[in-house]
């Protein structure tokens, strides 16, 4: 087929392709396809395969023309897009070429046939601008205080919850079970506000009416009516600026019986610890490893954010939509429901689908651009990983987790896990190279706990 093409790149990494099929190919293609239809068409009064062309055109002409036109378009596109020089103009897998215009172009066997399609292509990714990039590396020390804080967390996780003595009042940090209901001005119950057996820790604020302070001093089986006025700027719009009357009955009061931080606790945590000193030494090792990983993560995030800002990428709409759809399905799995049901739940709550995706999985466009930049740089710098480097990673992971290399290797027998490890190792090598091209300086001193808090 003699077909010529004209390419025009448009916004959002979309491409407008105009193709022209030579008149001779249009005519021969039309006649050839028409002959196939004519051979199989049956019309009363004519033998199969002997119906005159004019009668076929009168009865079926428009429908046949449309099918033949569609076939010619598909054949021409296939020829153009499968050519050796078509690598940069091929559509993304999830972006099918669509005709520019509402109608199928008219075919005329006496003329060249021209049509135009629009589709998304892979975006151009050029990472050239590294100027002015500065990365601040947080300064974190792990001393006795940090280890003591971690021991307290272990102590709390190993606590036993027991009932308080009868007659003892509710105090901060007690675990209470309450029945509650909101009351109208006349003392009747507000519809739908009753709740029995609600459990929370006093002082956590994890209750609808935020009545932690108001129940302190109450005793088991005691009831109380609480009248509370909320600030106009309260974060909960259902409470802001309002006065609520709540009836509360305390049904149970419990306390956490904390174990002593000693050798026995260490032995309860794991059989590999004989003494508290063993546990503390291992905690320090684990915390140092977690610190190193987190700082590396923050540095790479900072670098990528700045590279995204300095090296614009025009993302195709279909790429963004496909990524958002994948994230939505992932969210539905996390919430143990279907994507359709999750969307109904979100819309009924007044939240938008895109807002929820951003809240739970981050900014889709920024993360896509970061991924494209990493992939482009890995190819440009030809980063690879040797078997020896994989072995070194096994050893590093084993040392950090305090287990044998054989145990780690067993985990990575799954090809997907091994592929993830190799990809992660490649990226780490890439970042180490990139840090040579930017300024890395000491950042502010940060506590171990603050290092892991979400960034604002």
C-alpha distance (Angstrom), angle and dihedral (degrees) to the residues before:
residue distance angle dihedral
X1 . . .
X2 3.80 . .
X3 3.80 104.0 .
X4 3.79 130.6 158.5
X5 3.79 127.3 -164.0
X6 3.78 139.7 -151.3
X7 3.83 119.5 -161.6
X8 3.80 127.1 -155.2
X9 3.80 121.2 175.5
X10 3.80 113.8 -147.6
X11 3.81 135.4 -176.7
X12 3.82 124.4 -56.2
X13 3.83 91.3 30.1
X14 3.79 91.2 -69.7
X15 3.78 122.1 145.7
X16 3.81 131.3 -147.7
X17 3.79 110.8 -150.9
X18 3.80 118.8 -170.0
X19 3.81 114.2 -168.2
X20 3.79 128.8 -171.8
X21 3.80 122.9 -160.7
X22 3.81 114.8 -156.5
X23 3.83 116.0 -110.2
X24 3.81 93.6 -116.8
X25 3.83 91.2 56.2
X26 3.81 91.4 45.1
X27 3.80 90.8 53.3
X28 3.79 96.8 43.8
X29 3.80 92.1 43.8
X30 3.78 92.1 49.1
X31 3.82 93.5 48.1
X32 3.80 92.6 45.9
X33 3.82 93.8 50.7
X34 3.79 92.6 41.5
X35 3.80 90.2 53.4
X36 3.82 89.8 55.9
X37 3.80 91.0 54.2
X38 3.80 92.6 44.9
X39 3.81 91.3 53.0
X40 3.82 92.1 59.9
X41 3.82 103.3 33.5
X42 3.81 117.1 107.8
X43 3.81 121.2 -159.9
X44 3.83 122.7 173.1
X45 3.81 110.9 -100.6
X46 3.81 95.0 28.9
X47 3.74 133.1 82.6
X48 3.80 116.4 -114.8
X49 3.79 109.2 -88.1
X50 3.84 93.5 15.1
X51 3.80 101.0 82.7
X52 3.84 110.0 129.6
X53 3.82 114.9 -108.8
X54 3.82 93.4 -123.5
X55 3.81 92.3 56.0
X56 3.80 91.9 48.3
X57 3.81 90.4 49.6
X58 3.81 91.6 48.3
X59 3.82 92.7 50.6
X60 3.80 103.7 32.5
X61 3.79 105.1 6.6
X62 3.83 99.9 116.7
X63 3.80 95.6 46.2
X64 3.81 92.6 45.8
X65 3.80 91.0 47.6
X66 3.78 91.1 53.7
X67 3.80 92.7 50.2
X68 3.80 92.5 47.1
X69 3.82 90.6 46.8
X70 3.80 90.5 51.6
X71 3.80 90.1 49.3
X72 3.81 92.8 50.5
X73 3.83 90.5 49.7
X74 3.81 92.0 49.9
X75 3.82 91.9 47.6
X76 3.81 93.0 48.4
X77 3.83 93.0 47.1
X78 3.78 91.3 48.5
X79 3.80 90.9 51.7
X80 3.81 92.7 48.4
X81 3.80 97.8 43.2
X82 3.81 97.0 43.1
X83 3.80 93.0 52.5
X84 3.82 117.5 114.7
X85 3.80 92.1 -114.6
X86 3.81 94.3 50.6
X87 3.80 98.7 84.3
X88 3.81 94.6 109.1
X89 3.81 95.9 45.5
X90 3.80 101.2 47.6
X91 3.82 115.6 119.2
X92 3.78 122.1 -109.6
X93 3.84 112.1 -99.9
X94 3.81 90.4 -109.0
X95 3.84 96.6 44.5
X96 3.81 114.2 78.5
X97 3.83 115.9 -164.8
X98 3.81 110.4 -103.5
X99 3.79 126.7 -162.6
X100 3.79 115.9 -102.9
X101 3.79 101.4 -121.3
X102 3.76 136.2 26.0
X103 3.81 98.4 -90.5
X104 3.78 136.8 59.0
X105 3.81 107.3 -108.7
X106 3.83 115.5 -103.5
X107 3.78 114.4 -105.5
X108 3.82 119.8 -139.0
X109 3.80 116.1 -178.3
X110 3.83 90.9 -152.4
X111 3.81 93.7 61.0
X112 3.78 142.6 48.2
X113 3.80 112.1 -87.8
X114 3.80 117.9 -129.3
X115 3.79 128.2 -173.7
X116 3.82 135.6 166.9
X117 3.80 128.5 -145.7
X118 3.80 131.4 -174.8
X119 3.80 125.8 -152.2
X120 3.80 142.4 148.6
X121 3.79 122.1 -94.8
X122 3.79 132.2 -167.7
X123 3.81 107.8 -76.2
X124 3.78 121.7 -109.7
X125 3.81 108.0 -105.7
X126 3.78 116.2 -166.1
X127 3.80 117.1 166.0
X128 3.78 104.2 -169.1
X129 3.80 106.8 126.3
X130 3.81 114.1 83.8
X131 3.79 95.4 145.9
X132 3.79 119.9 133.4
X133 3.81 95.2 5.7
X134 3.80 112.2 149.4
X135 3.80 124.9 178.4
X136 3.78 120.8 -161.0
X137 3.79 113.5 -150.9
X138 3.84 111.8 -150.7
X139 3.81 114.3 -123.1
X140 3.80 110.2 -134.5
X141 3.78 127.9 173.3
X142 3.79 123.4 -166.7
X143 3.79 110.1 -151.4
X144 3.79 137.8 150.6
X145 3.83 93.4 -66.9
X146 3.81 92.9 55.9
X147 3.80 91.6 47.7
X148 3.82 91.0 47.7
X149 3.82 89.6 51.8
X150 3.78 89.9 52.0
X151 3.81 90.7 48.3
X152 3.81 89.3 52.9
X153 3.79 89.6 53.9
X154 3.81 89.5 51.5
X155 3.81 89.2 47.4
X156 3.82 91.0 53.7
X157 3.81 92.5 47.0
X158 3.81 89.0 53.8
X159 3.80 94.8 45.8
X160 3.80 121.1 122.5
X161 3.82 117.1 -134.7
X162 3.82 112.8 -135.3
X163 3.82 135.6 172.8
X164 3.79 118.4 -97.5
X165 3.79 117.2 -121.9
X166 3.81 115.1 -85.5
X167 3.79 109.6 -92.3
X168 3.82 94.6 26.7
X169 3.82 111.8 126.1
X170 3.78 129.9 -124.2
X171 3.81 112.2 -89.4
X172 3.78 135.1 -178.4
X173 3.83 113.0 -73.4
X174 3.82 92.0 22.1
X175 3.79 116.2 132.5
X176 3.80 107.6 -125.7
X177 3.78 134.7 -172.9
X178 3.81 113.9 -151.6
X179 3.79 141.2 175.9
X180 3.79 112.7 -144.3
X181 3.80 143.0 170.8
X182 3.78 135.9 176.9
X183 3.79 117.1 -117.2
X184 3.80 132.1 -144.4
X185 3.83 120.2 -133.9
X186 3.83 89.6 -93.2
X187 3.81 91.6 53.9
X188 3.81 96.2 -105.7
X189 3.80 120.5 132.6
X190 3.80 118.6 -95.1
X191 3.80 106.6 -119.8
X192 3.81 113.6 -99.8
X193 3.81 94.7 7.3
X194 3.81 99.5 103.8
X195 3.81 118.4 107.4
X196 3.80 129.4 174.3
X197 3.78 128.2 -161.2
X198 3.82 97.1 12.5
X199 3.82 111.0 170.5
X200 3.81 126.6 -159.8
X201 3.80 142.0 143.1
X202 3.80 113.7 -101.9
X203 3.79 109.9 -116.3
X204 3.81 95.2 26.7
X205 3.81 93.9 94.9
X206 3.80 88.3 -139.2
X207 3.78 96.1 140.0
X208 3.79 130.0 91.0
X209 3.81 98.4 -114.9
X210 3.84 97.4 36.2
X211 3.80 92.5 -128.4
X212 3.83 97.9 153.7
X213 3.82 95.1 121.8
X214 3.81 93.4 41.8
X215 3.83 95.1 59.4
X216 3.81 95.9 46.6
X217 3.82 107.1 114.9
X218 3.82 94.8 26.2
X219 3.81 118.1 125.1
X220 3.77 133.7 -142.0
X221 3.86 113.1 -69.1
X222 3.82 90.7 10.8
X223 3.83 117.5 134.4
X224 3.76 127.1 -154.7
X225 3.81 139.7 176.5
X226 3.78 111.9 -135.0
X227 3.79 123.9 -163.2
X228 3.78 112.3 -164.7
X229 3.81 132.3 176.1
X230 3.80 116.6 -154.7
X231 3.80 127.6 -146.4
X232 3.80 117.5 -99.4
X233 3.80 90.0 -120.5
X234 3.82 95.9 49.3
X235 3.79 110.6 145.6
X236 3.81 91.0 -126.7
X237 3.83 108.0 76.5
X238 3.82 89.4 -159.0
X239 3.83 89.1 62.8
X240 3.82 104.7 29.5
X241 3.81 111.8 120.6
X242 3.81 93.1 -8.3
X243 3.81 134.8 118.2
X244 3.79 116.6 -135.8
X245 3.79 131.3 -168.5
X246 3.81 112.9 -151.3
X247 3.79 129.5 -176.0
X248 3.83 112.4 -148.1
X249 3.80 132.8 -174.6
X250 3.80 120.1 -172.4
X251 3.82 108.9 -137.9
X252 3.82 101.3 173.9
X253 3.81 139.8 4.1
X254 3.79 121.1 -159.4
X255 3.79 136.3 174.9
X256 3.77 133.2 -155.9
X257 3.79 111.1 -112.6
X258 3.80 101.0 -147.6
X259 3.81 118.5 -150.9
X260 3.78 119.0 -130.0
X261 3.78 116.4 -95.8
X262 3.79 97.6 -117.0
X263 3.79 144.2 107.6
X264 3.82 91.6 -65.0
X265 3.81 91.4 57.3
X266 3.82 90.3 49.5
X267 3.82 90.3 52.1
X268 3.82 90.5 48.4
X269 3.81 90.5 53.3
X270 3.81 93.3 55.1
X271 3.77 139.1 -16.7
X272 3.81 88.8 -127.7
X273 3.82 89.7 72.6
X274 3.79 119.3 77.2
X275 3.79 97.1 172.0
X276 3.80 141.2 21.4
X277 3.80 87.5 -109.4
X278 3.84 89.4 59.9
X279 3.82 90.4 52.4
X280 3.80 93.2 47.3
X281 3.81 92.7 49.1
X282 3.79 91.3 50.8
X283 3.82 91.9 45.4
X284 3.79 90.5 54.5
X285 3.80 90.1 50.1
X286 3.81 92.5 49.2
X287 3.80 92.6 45.9
X288 3.81 92.0 49.8
X289 3.80 89.0 51.7
X290 3.83 92.4 47.6
X291 3.82 89.9 47.7
X292 3.80 91.9 52.3
X293 3.82 92.3 49.4
X294 3.80 93.2 46.9
X295 3.80 94.5 48.5
X296 3.81 89.8 48.7
X297 3.81 89.2 50.8
X298 3.83 92.8 49.3
X299 3.81 91.9 47.5
X300 3.82 92.8 50.8
X301 3.82 91.1 46.2
X302 3.80 91.0 51.4
X303 3.81 92.2 48.1
X304 3.81 93.3 48.5
X305 3.81 93.4 46.5
X306 3.81 89.7 54.6
X307 3.80 93.3 44.3
X308 3.81 90.4 51.2
X309 3.79 89.5 51.6
X310 3.81 94.6 48.3
X311 3.82 98.4 39.9
X312 3.84 109.5 49.3
X313 3.80 118.1 -149.7
X314 3.81 121.0 -164.5
X315 3.81 101.9 -140.4
X316 3.83 119.0 -153.0
X317 3.80 114.2 -120.1
X318 3.80 91.8 -128.9
X319 3.82 90.8 55.4
X320 3.80 91.7 52.7
X321 3.81 92.0 45.6
X322 3.80 93.3 48.5
X323 3.81 90.9 50.1
X324 3.81 92.0 48.1
X325 3.82 91.0 49.0
X326 3.82 90.1 52.1
X327 3.81 91.2 49.5
X328 3.80 90.9 48.0
X329 3.82 91.1 53.4
X330 3.81 88.9 48.8
X331 3.82 90.6 51.6
X332 3.80 90.8 49.3
X333 3.82 89.3 54.3
X334 3.81 90.5 50.5
X335 3.81 90.2 51.4
X336 3.83 89.9 44.3
X337 3.79 94.6 -123.5
X338 3.81 140.0 98.1
X339 3.83 123.1 -83.0
X340 3.82 89.1 -116.2
X341 3.79 94.2 50.9
X342 3.81 91.9 45.8
X343 3.80 90.4 53.6
X344 3.81 91.0 52.1
X345 3.81 90.8 50.2
X346 3.82 92.6 49.0
X347 3.80 95.5 46.4
X348 3.81 91.3 48.2
X349 3.82 89.5 53.6
X350 3.80 91.3 55.2
X351 3.81 94.6 -111.8
X352 3.81 122.8 123.4
X353 3.79 124.2 -122.8
X354 3.83 93.4 -124.2
X355 3.82 92.0 49.4
X356 3.80 91.3 53.2
X357 3.81 92.4 48.3
X358 3.82 89.8 52.2
X359 3.81 92.4 45.3
X360 3.81 94.3 51.2
X361 3.81 104.0 30.5
X362 3.81 106.7 20.7
X363 3.80 133.5 -115.6
X364 3.83 105.4 -27.4
X365 3.81 96.7 -156.2
X366 3.79 95.0 47.8
X367 3.79 92.1 47.7
X368 3.82 92.0 48.0
X369 3.81 91.3 50.2
X370 3.81 90.6 48.4
X371 3.80 90.8 51.8
X372 3.81 92.2 48.5
X373 3.80 91.2 49.8
X374 3.81 92.3 50.4
X375 3.82 92.1 48.1
X376 3.81 91.6 47.8
X377 3.81 93.0 49.7
X378 3.81 92.9 46.1
X379 3.81 88.8 56.0
X380 3.80 94.6 41.5
X381 3.81 93.5 50.8
X382 3.81 92.6 37.4
X383 3.81 92.9 -130.8
X384 3.80 114.0 -170.9
X385 3.79 137.3 166.8
X386 3.81 125.5 -130.2
X387 3.83 125.0 -145.4
X388 3.81 87.5 -112.4
X389 3.80 90.9 57.2
X390 3.81 90.3 50.5
X391 3.81 89.3 51.9
X392 3.82 89.3 50.6
X393 3.81 89.3 52.7
X394 3.81 90.6 52.4
X395 3.80 89.6 53.7
X396 3.80 92.5 46.1
X397 3.82 92.4 51.6
X398 3.82 91.7 45.6
X399 3.82 91.5 51.6
X400 3.81 92.1 48.4
X401 3.80 93.0 49.7
X402 3.79 96.2 39.7
X403 3.82 93.9 -123.8
X404 3.80 135.1 115.3
X405 3.80 123.4 -82.8
X406 3.81 88.3 -121.7
X407 3.82 90.6 61.2
X408 3.79 90.8 51.0
X409 3.80 92.6 48.0
X410 3.78 90.2 51.4
X411 3.82 89.7 57.8
X412 3.81 90.4 51.4
X413 3.79 94.2 51.2
X414 3.81 85.0 93.3
X415 3.85 103.5 90.5
X416 3.81 91.6 -139.3
X417 3.80 92.2 55.5
X418 3.79 91.5 47.0
X419 3.82 91.5 49.0
X420 3.80 89.6 51.9
X421 3.83 90.8 50.8
X422 3.81 92.1 49.6
X423 3.82 92.1 48.2
X424 3.80 91.1 48.4
X425 3.81 91.0 49.5
X426 3.81 91.0 50.1
X427 3.79 91.2 51.1
X428 3.80 92.2 48.4
X429 3.83 89.7 52.8
X430 3.81 89.6 48.4
X431 3.80 93.5 51.9
X432 3.79 91.9 48.4
X433 3.81 88.0 56.1
X434 3.80 93.3 45.4
X435 3.80 93.0 51.6
X436 3.83 87.0 65.7
X437 3.83 88.8 63.6
X438 3.82 96.9 50.0
X439 3.78 137.5 49.5
X440 3.83 115.0 -93.4
X441 3.79 113.9 -172.9
X442 3.79 138.4 167.9
X443 3.79 113.5 -83.0
X444 3.79 130.6 -157.3
X445 3.79 122.9 -56.0
X446 3.79 108.8 -96.2
X447 3.77 132.8 -175.2
X448 3.79 119.1 -117.1
X449 3.82 91.0 -114.4
X450 3.83 93.9 49.1
X451 3.79 90.7 49.8
X452 3.80 89.2 69.1
X453 3.81 97.9 44.2
X454 3.84 115.3 111.0
X455 3.79 113.4 -95.7
X456 3.80 116.4 -113.4
